[in-house]
């Protein structure tokens, strides 16, 4: 979690992850609001979420520990969407 470099609002906080399942979970549940996808320059992409209260690391730990439950079909579909968007961002295409 960190401030966005070059942001107009220096108090805005972000949570970033390259973890596709976690990004899909966050997009589907909207526990954090999706902001954008950033290319890393090595063929990968980072999902960026607004995290004004700094909850990202806790949500991530709970997700990894299996404490977060979600319906499999919407999760699978959202994960596929995230993967397509990440590939597009990694290639430098507009999101």
N, CA, C and O of each residue as an XYZ file, in Angstrom:
380
protein
N       0.841     -1.149      0.000
C       0.000      0.000      0.000
C       0.899      1.228      0.000
O       1.881      1.292      0.740
N       0.555      2.203     -0.838
C       1.392      3.391     -0.933
C       0.655      4.461     -1.693
O      -0.400      4.219     -2.279
N       1.230      5.659     -1.674
C       0.693      6.745     -2.473
C       1.101      6.542     -3.916
O       2.152      5.970     -4.204
N       0.271      7.011     -4.806
C       0.552      6.929     -6.239
C       1.592      7.976     -6.600
O       1.385      9.159     -6.328
N       2.702      7.577     -7.205
C       3.667      8.572     -7.645
C       3.023      9.544     -8.619
O       2.339      9.132     -9.557
N       3.241     10.832     -8.395
C       2.708     11.852     -9.281
C       1.237     12.133     -9.073
O       0.635     12.845     -9.877
N       0.647     11.606     -8.038
C      -0.766     11.826     -7.778
C      -1.012     13.272     -7.379
O      -0.184     13.897     -6.717
N      -2.157     13.791     -7.791
C      -2.532     15.147     -7.409
C      -2.902     15.229     -5.934
O      -2.816     16.297     -5.328
N      -3.304     14.122     -5.365
C      -3.687     14.075     -3.960
C      -2.696     13.180     -3.221
O      -2.796     11.956     -3.297
N      -1.740     13.779     -2.506
C      -0.698     12.962     -1.856
C      -1.223     12.087     -0.726
O      -0.500     11.211     -0.254
N      -2.460     12.296     -0.275
C      -2.990     11.463      0.803
C      -3.739     10.240      0.276
O      -4.133      9.378      1.061
N      -3.941     10.150     -1.032
C      -4.605      8.987     -1.610
C      -3.694      7.774     -1.452
O      -2.508      7.836     -1.775
N      -4.250      6.674     -0.954
C      -3.472      5.457     -0.732
C      -3.949      4.374     -1.682
O      -5.128      4.278     -2.025
N      -2.986      3.565     -2.090
C      -3.259      2.502     -3.049
C      -2.713      1.177     -2.539
O      -1.745      1.131     -1.781
N      -3.361      0.100     -2.977
C      -2.879     -1.256     -2.729
C      -2.599     -1.868     -4.089
O      -3.450     -1.839     -4.978
N      -1.403     -2.423     -4.252
C      -0.998     -3.008     -5.530
C      -0.734     -4.502     -5.354
O      -0.217     -4.948     -4.329
N      -1.109     -5.265     -6.396
C      -0.827     -6.693     -6.367
C      -0.648     -7.216     -7.791
O      -1.294     -6.743     -8.726
N       0.233     -8.191     -7.935
C       0.372     -8.940     -9.185
C      -0.361    -10.275     -9.090
O      -0.398    -11.032    -10.061
N      -0.938    -10.564     -7.942
C      -1.631    -11.823     -7.673
C      -2.988    -11.808     -8.376
O      -3.913    -11.131     -7.926
N      -3.109    -12.549     -9.475
C      -4.330    -12.561    -10.279
C      -5.559    -13.007     -9.483
O      -6.584    -12.329     -9.551
N      -5.509    -14.117     -8.731
C      -6.694    -14.498     -7.955
C      -7.103    -13.437     -6.931
O      -8.295    -13.189     -6.746
N      -6.138    -12.813     -6.271
C      -6.465    -11.756     -5.310
C      -7.095    -10.570     -6.023
O      -8.077    -10.009     -5.537
N      -6.550    -10.182     -7.160
C      -7.117     -9.069     -7.924
C      -8.546     -9.384     -8.356
O      -9.421     -8.520     -8.289
N      -8.784    -10.602     -8.795
C     -10.138    -10.999     -9.196
C     -11.083    -10.947     -8.002
O     -12.215    -10.478     -8.122
N     -10.622    -11.427     -6.857
C     -11.440    -11.374     -5.643
C     -11.797     -9.930     -5.299
O     -12.956     -9.624     -5.017
N     -10.808     -9.046     -5.322
C     -11.052     -7.648     -4.975
C     -11.995     -6.976     -5.967
O     -12.854     -6.186     -5.576
N     -11.835     -7.288     -7.242
C     -12.727     -6.709     -8.259
C     -14.147     -7.209     -8.073
O     -15.100     -6.440     -8.193
N     -14.293     -8.487     -7.781
C     -15.624     -9.077     -7.656
C     -16.348     -8.600     -6.402
O     -17.540     -8.296     -6.447
N     -15.639     -8.535     -5.301
C     -16.282     -8.168     -4.034
C     -16.312     -6.663     -3.799
O     -17.105     -6.171     -2.995
N     -15.454     -5.938     -4.496
C     -15.348     -4.484     -4.324
C     -14.971     -4.096     -2.889
O     -15.339     -3.024     -2.411
N     -14.228     -4.987     -2.208
C     -13.734     -4.619     -0.872
C     -12.787     -3.425     -0.974
O     -12.725     -2.586     -0.075
N     -12.060     -3.365     -2.072
C     -11.278     -2.175     -2.420
C     -11.718     -1.764     -3.816
O     -12.030     -2.619     -4.646
N     -11.745     -0.487     -4.077
C     -12.199     -0.003     -5.385
C     -11.065     -0.096     -6.403
O      -9.960      0.393     -6.169
N     -11.359     -0.734     -7.538
C     -10.372     -0.869     -8.612
C     -10.019      0.505     -9.159
O     -10.889      1.347     -9.380
N      -8.705      0.719     -9.376
C      -8.236      2.002     -9.904
C      -7.703      1.856    -11.324
O      -8.162      2.545    -12.235
N      -6.724      0.950    -11.517
C      -6.139      0.787    -12.848
C      -5.231     -0.441    -12.866
O      -5.036     -1.117    -11.856
N      -4.689     -0.701    -14.049
C      -3.667     -1.734    -14.218
C      -2.435     -1.045    -14.762
O      -2.526     -0.263    -15.708
N      -1.280     -1.327    -14.175
C      -0.012     -0.743    -14.616
C       0.891     -1.840    -15.167
O       1.044     -2.896    -14.553
N       1.484     -1.585    -16.322
C       2.469     -2.514    -16.879
C       3.764     -2.391    -16.075
O       4.143     -1.292    -15.669
N       4.436     -3.512    -15.846
C       5.684     -3.495    -15.081
C       6.905     -3.366    -15.964
O       7.999     -3.080    -15.477
N       6.729     -3.576    -17.270
C       7.860     -3.499    -18.179
C       8.538     -4.829    -18.412
O       9.417     -4.931    -19.268
N       8.150     -5.852    -17.669
C       8.732     -7.182    -17.857
C       7.689     -8.185    -18.341
O       7.817     -9.389    -18.120
N       6.655     -7.670    -19.005
C       5.605     -8.542    -19.516
C       4.525     -8.864    -18.505
O       3.646     -9.680    -18.782
N       4.571     -8.246    -17.345
C       3.578     -8.464    -16.300
C       2.807     -7.174    -16.062
O       3.131     -6.124    -16.617
N       1.789     -7.273    -15.234
C       0.985     -6.110    -14.899
C       0.661     -6.126    -13.408
O       0.613     -7.177    -12.769
N       0.443     -4.939    -12.884
C       0.091     -4.770    -11.476
C      -1.317     -4.190    -11.403
O      -1.623     -3.198    -12.065
N      -2.165     -4.809    -10.600
C      -3.506     -4.298    -10.356
C      -3.432     -3.302     -9.212
O      -2.844     -3.584     -8.169
N      -4.030     -2.140     -9.413
C      -3.972     -1.066     -8.421
C      -5.392     -0.785     -7.933
O      -6.310     -0.588     -8.729
N      -5.551     -0.770     -6.612
C      -6.840     -0.524     -5.977
C      -6.725      0.646     -5.018
O      -5.698      0.821     -4.362
N      -7.777      1.447     -4.935
C      -7.827      2.506     -3.929
C      -7.953      1.849     -2.566
O      -8.765      0.944     -2.376
N      -7.149      2.308     -1.624
C      -7.126      1.706     -0.284
C      -7.001      2.812      0.761
O      -5.978      2.907      1.439
N      -8.027      3.648      0.897
C      -7.926      4.807      1.783
C      -7.722      4.455      3.246
O      -7.160      5.253      3.995
N      -8.166      3.280      3.670
C      -8.051      2.901      5.078
C      -6.900      1.923      5.335
O      -6.711      1.480      6.468
N      -6.135      1.585      4.302
C      -4.989      0.699      4.477
C      -5.350     -0.741      4.787
O      -4.611     -1.422      5.498
N      -6.472     -1.217      4.268
C      -6.935     -2.573      4.557
C      -6.360     -3.632      3.627
O      -6.522     -4.824      3.889
N      -5.698     -3.234      2.556
C      -5.208     -4.173      1.555
C      -4.403     -5.337      2.108
O      -4.716     -6.487      1.803
N      -3.371     -5.080      2.916
C      -2.568     -6.196      3.437
C      -3.372     -7.186      4.293
O      -3.119     -8.390      4.254
N      -4.331     -6.680      5.058
C      -5.166     -7.563      5.877
C      -6.090     -8.404      5.004
O      -6.247     -9.603      5.233
N      -6.704     -7.770      3.998
C      -7.562     -8.509      3.072
C      -6.746     -9.577      2.351
O      -7.204    -10.707      2.185
N      -5.538     -9.215      1.924
C      -4.667    -10.172      1.239
C      -4.334    -11.358      2.142
O      -4.417    -12.508      1.709
N      -3.962    -11.090      3.381
C      -3.621    -12.173      4.310
C      -4.815    -13.091      4.556
O      -4.663    -14.312      4.595
N      -5.997    -12.509      4.720
C      -7.206    -13.322      4.923
C      -7.527    -14.145      3.681
O      -7.944    -15.298      3.791
N      -7.336    -13.561      2.500
C      -7.583    -14.280      1.251
C      -6.635    -15.473      1.123
O      -7.064    -16.580      0.801
N      -5.366    -15.245      1.373
C      -4.359    -16.311      1.271
C      -4.624    -17.414      2.301
O      -4.409    -18.594      2.024
N      -5.091    -17.024      3.485
C      -5.376    -17.996      4.547
C      -6.684    -18.752      4.320
O      -7.021    -19.647      5.096
N      -7.424    -18.404      3.267
C      -8.676    -19.089      2.983
C      -9.856    -18.594      3.798
O     -10.876    -19.278      3.890
N      -9.731    -17.417      4.390
C     -10.808    -16.871      5.208
C     -11.859    -16.126      4.381
O     -12.904    -15.741      4.905
N     -11.587    -15.927      3.111
C     -12.514    -15.226      2.223
C     -13.189    -16.248      1.326
O     -12.512    -17.022      0.648
N     -14.500    -16.259      1.315
C     -15.272    -17.208      0.506
C     -15.996    -16.461     -0.605
O     -16.455    -15.333     -0.426
N     -16.085    -17.122     -1.758
C     -16.739    -16.495     -2.903
C     -17.284    -17.584     -3.813
O     -16.741    -18.687     -3.870
N     -18.361    -17.268     -4.523
C     -18.935    -18.227     -5.471
C     -17.938    -18.482     -6.601
O     -17.372    -17.533     -7.145
N     -17.716    -19.737     -6.960
C     -16.667    -20.061     -7.928
C     -16.900    -19.547     -9.349
O     -15.954    -19.084     -9.987
N     -18.128    -19.614     -9.861
C     -18.339    -19.212    -11.251
C     -18.099    -17.723    -11.478
O     -17.370    -17.375    -12.407
N     -18.679    -16.821    -10.675
C     -18.357    -15.401    -10.875
C     -16.873    -15.107    -10.651
O     -16.295    -14.253    -11.324
N     -16.262    -15.819     -9.704
C     -14.831    -15.626     -9.453
C     -14.013    -16.026    -10.674
O     -13.105    -15.304    -11.085
N     -14.337    -17.182    -11.252
C     -13.631    -17.658    -12.445
C     -13.772    -16.656    -13.593
O     -12.793    -16.327    -14.263
N     -14.996    -16.178    -13.814
C     -15.224    -15.222    -14.897
C     -14.481    -13.911    -14.667
O     -13.937    -13.335    -15.609
N     -14.453    -13.441    -13.440
C     -13.734    -12.210    -13.120
C     -12.234    -12.419    -13.260
O     -11.524    -11.516    -13.702
N     -11.750    -13.582    -12.895
C     -10.326    -13.885    -13.043
C      -9.935    -13.880    -14.520
O      -8.872    -13.370    -14.874
N     -10.776    -14.436    -15.378
C     -10.503    -14.418    -16.821
C     -10.481    -12.984    -17.352
O      -9.628    -12.636    -18.169
N     -11.415    -12.155    -16.889
C     -11.439    -10.752    -17.282
C     -10.151    -10.050    -16.855
O      -9.549     -9.316    -17.640
N      -9.736    -10.274    -15.622
C      -8.508     -9.660    -15.106
C      -7.292    -10.109    -15.916
O      -6.402     -9.308    -16.202
N      -7.257    -11.378    -16.280
C      -6.136    -11.894    -17.062
C      -6.073    -11.224    -18.429
O      -4.999    -10.833    -18.886
N      -7.229    -11.091    -19.081
C      -7.254    -10.398    -20.381
C      -6.771     -8.957    -20.242
O      -5.980     -8.483    -21.057
N      -7.240     -8.271    -19.222
C      -6.837     -6.878    -19.002
C      -5.347     -6.774    -18.686
O      -4.677     -5.850    -19.147
N      -4.831     -7.714    -17.904
C      -3.407     -7.695    -17.555
C      -2.551     -7.928    -18.799
O      -1.530     -7.266    -18.983
N      -2.961     -8.858    -19.643
C      -2.207     -9.110    -20.873
C      -2.224     -7.885    -21.776
O      -1.207     -7.542    -22.378
N      -3.364     -7.232    -21.871
C      -3.481     -6.028    -22.684
C      -2.574     -4.917    -22.126
O      -1.887     -4.235    -22.885
N      -2.578     -4.744    -20.818
C      -1.736     -3.715    -20.203
C      -0.257     -4.035    -20.376
O       0.546     -3.140    -20.638
N       0.104     -5.302    -20.229
C       1.504     -5.706    -20.357
C       2.029     -5.475    -21.783
O       3.215     -5.221    -21.991
N       1.122     -5.568    -22.747
C       1.513     -5.305    -24.146
C       1.531     -3.825    -24.468
O       1.966     -3.420    -25.546
N       1.053     -3.013    -23.520
C       1.058     -1.573    -23.733
C      -0.190     -1.040    -24.397
O      -0.235      0.127    -24.785
N      -1.218     -1.888    -24.537
C      -2.475     -1.444    -25.138
C      -3.264     -0.627    -24.129
O      -3.041     -0.718    -22.922
N      -4.174      0.161    -24.634
C      -5.055      0.939    -23.772
C      -5.989     -0.015    -23.040
O      -6.467     -0.988    -23.624
N      -6.258      0.262    -21.739
C      -7.098     -0.591    -20.905
C      -8.555     -0.382    -21.187
O      -9.402     -1.025    -20.568
